[in-house]
Amino acid sequence: MDGDVRINPYLSGNFAPVRSEDDFDLEVTGEIPAGLKGTLYRTGPNPQFDPRGDYHWFGGDGMIHAFHVEDGKVAYRNRYVRTPKWELENSHGRALFGSLGNPMTTDPVAMGQDSGVANTNIVHHAGRLLALEEGHMPFEMAERTLESKGYATDYRGKVTAHPKIDAKTGEMVWFGYGVGDMPLSAGMSYGVTDASGKVVRRDDFQAPFAAMVHDFMVTETYVLFPILPLTASLERAMSGRPAFAWEPEKGGRVGVMRRDGDVSSIRWFNVEACYVFHPMNAWEADGKLFADVMRYDSAPLFPLADGSPGQRTAARLVRWTFDLSGASDAIKEEALDDLDGEFPRFDERLSGLAYRHGWYAADPTNAKTIKQTAIAHLDHKTGKRQVYELNGGDMTSEPVFTPRSADADEGDGWLTAVVWRAGENRSDFLVFDAQDVAKGPIATAKLPRRVPFGFHGNWVAG
Ligand SMILES: [Fe+2]
């Protein structure tokens, strides 16, 4: 990363922050389906002040963008997540923390203070709206007003930004990495929040090596922890080299544990060095585990251990198979798709179960960039793929599925996405028929300004 904020690509174009908190009634063209009622919450990094020193895209303050849909209308509201970091910097009127909590560039005023930015995901569970970032506790927000309520301290430590909600039990299953007294450690945690919102399990264990563990997989009976060689090192960071770096020689490991088992029973499978930010879904059948994941040949957006830039790389969907009854600890891998993609989603009523339909943001030019200029739907049963391509450099956020009704068939419903209109430098909220994305949006709600590129979002019905 270049330390000069004037040319940092993650502070320019539609990566640049918006610094106003607004309420807009959006102008709708087309028809918002009468049955579509609820809110799409989205989040992403949006630094309150110009950053100090190096800025990594993952390090900006979280901002929630809510699109509330009701009676064919769309209302937009955005608010910062007022974390302790946000409050401290706000009171000083400038940035105090180094990017990703980097102690080398942190002002003495902020040294040792909580550096959480709550910028990665926004999840609704057991009546609570939680802004998540992988290095800190969940941060609770008010559903309608987006008022900041504070850390959900009952979680007692770091929680992933990618919890899974068990479709059958309503439990929220999660993990943490870099857990323990020392930052950038191999310490991991595994936790469960029951359907009523009570944290009922939190166990700690050690990964084979310290790594950035962005996401994980959960099936009905098992949990899978991918430890891939985007390694973490405090020693490296303190010597001025990257805190996180691509070290393929370490190979990849995936820990498999029964959800009713102890963390000491984790079985480690092996996979060739690769990186995965996001799985689509995982499930179990006939003594095997299956996981569909967006696989990169190497970790994008991160340097090598000596600080030199990593390779340009893009993800494609592959299926991992784990044979639990066999003696081999090798993971079988097969390609499912030939289109560069990211932000895979599915009908989450099938979370942890065999499923048919998936959606993702795609780059139809396969140019190994993070330019997501299309939305794709993949039908795993027929192998058919539909793609809706945007024009003129427009780019999409992660597409999010919402079912037509609670008991609708799998994949019967709508897909929502926020699209940046490059030519006008503003954004639109789009609604698609989830089974026919190629025909384009059935409704478009126009924002008067842009929504910066972000990470994740979720639909909350009602
Ligand atoms: Fe993510």
Residues whose N, C-alpha, C, O or C-beta is under 5 A from the ligand:
A	BS01	LIG	none
